Amino acid sequence: MKILSMASRNVVRNWRRTLVTTLAMGFAGFIMIFFAALTEGLLQTSERNAVSMNLGDVQIHAKGYRDDPDLYKRIDNAVDLVGKLQQAGFHATQRVYGFGLAAAGSTSAGVQLRGVNLTNEVTVTQIHQHVMQGDWLADTDPKGVVIGRKLARTLGVTPGNEVVIIGQATDGSMANDLYTVRGILKSISDDVDRAGFFMVEHAFRELMVLPQGAHEIAVMRHDHSRDLDSATAQVAALARGYETMNWRQLRPVIARILDLADAQTIIMILITYVAVAMIVLNAMLMSVFERIRELGIMKALGVTPWQLTLLVYAETMIQIVTASIIAFISGWSVAHYYQENGIDLSAIASSTSFGGVAMDPIWHAHVTTESVVIPIVFLFLIGAAAVIYPAIKAAIIQPVKAIHYHL
Amino acid sequence: MSRKRAKEILRQVDDMWRGDSSHTIFTMQVKTAHYTRSMRLEGWSKGKEKTLVRILVPLKEKGTATLKSRNSIYTYLPKTDRTIRLTSGMMMGSWMGSHFTNDDLVKESRMEDDYDPTISFEGQRNNQNIIEFTLIPKADAAVVWGKVVVTVLANGYLPIIQHYYDEDMNIARTMTFSNNKLLGGRLLPSVMRVVPADKPNEYTELVYEKLELDTKLGDAFFSLARLKRM
């Protein structure tokens, strides 16, 4: 018996129903491929924003600094330690932090002053590439500062404007100086956007009277395929006496969201596909019931129950394969389009953040093999499961009853 | 009866330094775990709403001035020639590196306005005849303390010590007064020392060198323009 040719003939017999079922499956597949690619895009951006914009892979602080950041909790031998880390094959940079009040015109805002070592910072993070307006810091311009985008809006400044900083220096004196906004950053993270005030390291040290030490050392692996935990342990061994944590420990919420993302996509796929399964089940049951006499006669002519099951399955598979092709072509091309162009969310949300990590208002999809394969594989699995009942129904038909069956 | 008397005495204590207006020169010594710093300052006040303080020494900060006008604090920075109005977020920050907060400056008010006083002790203590008041903030008063205990000499009502308690009634800081001498024609404590309860080795000490009372200053003296011109 030529099951495949019979199946394809049966499929086009009621072509409207076939069309609706196939399109429903194809549409669901398309949506899921697009969804998976969007999720992947969101995850990649947030991981990139979290790690390569600011955190680095591993950070070192003086004990107690993270709970209660104050100027005096410092890593004393920061320069030596950075040198040792670089010799051990890491990228590393020292950072100095302080708090102050920034004022421009009649507005003012509390800021986190961040002294950046320009030579080392570029090896660890890519923040210098994320300047929205103006330029990144330069050693030749110690009075030039770069600030977060929300802070710029609060203060009402653009590159070229002056900002006064006042704060308390390490010797108790009133630190104050006049700076010029050199650049405004894109979204980095909630705290950087709202209060980030980046300045050249030596300008910070002069302002806050802080000749030595650093508050934070950020470390990045050369080779990103290297295990994060073993890298953390190696850094911790070099930075004995200080607190060493990797970005997963520093931002557990983001780490967990990233870990759960695959499971989340699969749950979404299952929910959507259950609806599709209902449609498939309904369509195939209908098609079995309306052919009950025909199937009965086939059985009377010697077709085995197994062959009837295969027939129903073949009919379903033809539709799923067609649906998969539709899903693949449309899903891949739409996802790919949004990978290139992004979805502009700036109209509905001026700034979006995700577990404390700021997102660009342009949401880019990211097409991976999994994001295409998983929705299609699940389409096959769900379709196959949905058609079990109609197939059994067809297989156990008793010829005599079937011939007398009235619709 | 005791409440009325308590209010009466506190009013006198409040008025001691202030008069209608005042002009003072004082030094401020600050000791913390991380730095010791000494400053000489000049201050003017009128009523309880207006205060102007500027730094005379050290040279690096000379001319830095703070103006308190009603509930706002402005700081003039000679290095940058800018005047900055402190935001509410800076209010709990340290004033010029001392153990006083900016909020202390704003909230510096008459005790009788914000607190309900009762006399909680009267008699001999440490060989001195003293009166001890317990001040509980009025329900609508915007103060940060849970209670303040003020001890004054029974004779002349010169303050000796004040204990400040936080809202959980734990001691937060102690202010002691000593070295009584003639200032502005009155006998007044010339040294005032604040010790935070959580850092007993730190302190801020104010030593009055000179105090003139009722100097007849006009309101225009306490203006932003004046802040810059000094």
Boltz contact constraints between the chains, C-beta under 6 A:
constraints:
  - contact:
      token1: [A, 72]
      token2: [B, 34]
      max_distance: 6.0
  - contact:
      token1: [A, 101]
      token2: [B, 90]
      max_distance: 6.0
  - contact:
      token1: [A, 103]
      token2: [B, 84]
      max_distance: 6.0
  - contact:
      token1: [A, 108]
      token2: [B, 87]
      max_distance: 6.0
  - contact:
      token1: [A, 110]
      token2: [B, 89]
      max_distance: 6.0
  - contact:
      token1: [A, 164]
      token2: [B, 80]
      max_distance: 6.0
  - contact:
      token1: [A, 164]
      token2: [B, 82]
      max_distance: 6.0
  - contact:
      token1: [A, 168]
      token2: [B, 97]
      max_distance: 6.0
  - contact:
      token1: [A, 171]
      token2: [B, 35]
      max_distance: 6.0
  - contact:
      token1: [A, 172]
      token2: [B, 30]
      max_distance: 6.0
  - contact:
      token1: [A, 172]
      token2: [B, 35]
      max_distance: 6.0
  - contact:
      token1: [A, 172]
      token2: [B, 37]
      max_distance: 6.0
  - contact:
      token1: [A, 172]
      token2: [B, 97]
      max_distance: 6.0
  - contact:
      token1: [A, 173]
      token2: [B, 61]
      max_distance: 6.0
  - contact:
      token1: [A, 174]
      token2: [B, 64]
      max_distance: 6.0
  - contact:
      token1: [A, 176]
      token2: [B, 77]
      max_distance: 6.0
  - contact:
      token1: [A, 176]
      token2: [B, 79]
      max_distance: 6.0
  - contact:
      token1: [A, 176]
      token2: [B, 80]
      max_distance: 6.0
  - contact:
      token1: [A, 178]
      token2: [B, 80]
      max_distance: 6.0
